[in-house]
């Protein structure tokens, strides 16, 4: 876990990023619940807006079209406060998404990190794992993760999730953010629920 300089003075939204299986959707729902905020998963938003699964968008329209949809989804939440947003694992690779993401005011970007084996195991235990053939190509996964790491590491906070429960990860995020803000006389808009 690490924090970076130039943190927002207030937190009105949180954005979770990380590789597939890092826990973004699970942690996002828990954070939103504890904060009393809304939760959105950009993959679910895209599927809802297009009427297509992510796999089908990739197959029919290609990755570039999908990445443009992700950037559009992030920009769509630029004026939404009290929200936790879980990004797709590759969203951060697309320059348009990075630009939209780091222009969000009052937003903390949190990178959920874990060893690749842990993340793959988590993915394989989820429903629909058979629809993700990329999980069988370990060499490609390793290369994808390596390419994304420099972008993930631009987050305000990195939390290694491998040895923590989802609740434990949520506690770490909330504690670090609250501690950082308290030192600068700023607060999260709503008190977290316990």
Secondary structure, 3 states (H helix, E strand, C coil): CEECCCCCCCECEEEEECCCCCCHHHHHHHHHHHHCCEEEEHHHHHHHHHCCCHHHHHHHHCHHHHHHHHHHHHHHCCCCCCEEEECCCCHHHCHHHHHHHHHCCCEEEEEEECCHHHHHHHHHCCCCHHHCHHHHCHHHHHHHHHHHHHHHCCCCEEEECCCCCHHHHHHHHHHHHHHHHHCCCCCECCCCCC
